[in-house]
Amino acid sequence: MSTLGGAAAAEEIWRAQNVWSRAANRAKAAIERSRTATLCAVVAAAVLGAATSQLMPFFPVTGRVLAFLALLAAGAAPLAAVGASPDRVREWTALRSVSEELKSQVYVYLARAAQYRAPGTRDTELRTRTNAVLADAGGLDRALAGIEPAVRPLPPVAGIADYAEQRLRRQLEHYYRPKAREMAARARLVERWGQVLAGISVLLGAVAGAFAAEEAAAWIPVVAAVSASVVSYGASARFVSQEIEFDRTARELDTLLRWWRERDPATDADADRLAERTEHVVSVQNEGWMAKWIAD
């Protein structure tokens, strides 16, 4: 961390925040790839295994090939799951936590509110708080490997009015509301796939019972296994709980924004409350979903 004061220190912290944010995004993408690969491997193993039993008596060569592929997929599933292990999730959430805390400190500093109101101590306070955050995260430095700081300007915040626009309103309208809609759409997609697979299972059961079709009956456990895997994938991704968290945070930020717009004229105490409440709401949301991810 630089010992420079004022904008120079804030710019360096802002660059550091970008590195931590990109490291967190990279870690999350790896976890999502791992979970998707695990799902695909489990589904492939179940489908190929059933196809093997159906085709082996009539097409031995094809059956053996499918059997080999089924075993390969079954073996790949636990290997793919390693990428979404609790340790990987904990690392990702820690990276995101550091990134969000650095962002919070920079925005409040630029707004000259709360702990950064006093002109004579705000630079020292910024360095002290961010140094403490980075010191606690020292064990995560390896996760930053290969990420070069991006050259980007500080947020266009030069007071509490800019803070309300650039931090509060943008978080509300460009992050939390869209994220709530995205998670709702993903949750509905998983639910629809579960319903489709349940319908296929019922249809196979009806065909097997009505026509004594052993071939249809053989696919019932396969469809059940695939359905369970899809539901498990949706549960591990926590689409529903994330939708609830994002929506709740959006409503709280919207209430706070409306409260601020009613302050005319706003006092220094109002400005401090705005910054403190905004960062608190965002922090609580981050801590909430990160705790739930780690609990998995």
Buried (B, 14 or more C-beta within 10 A) or exposed (E): BEEEEEEEBBBBBBBBBBBBBBBBBBBBEBBEEBBBBBBBBBBBBBBBBBBBBBBBEEEEEEBEBBBEBBBEBBEBBEEBBEBBEEEBBEBBBBBBBBBBBBBBBBBBBBBBBBBBBEEEEBBEBBBEBBEEBBEEBEEBEEBBEEBEBEEEEBBEBEEBEBBBEBBBBEBBBEBBBEBBBBBBEBBEEBBEBBEEBEEBBEEBBEBBEEEEEEEBBBBBBBBBBBBBBBBBBBEBBBBBBBBBBBBBBBBBBBEBBEEBEEBEEBEEEBBBBBBBBBBEBBBEBBEBBBEBBEEE
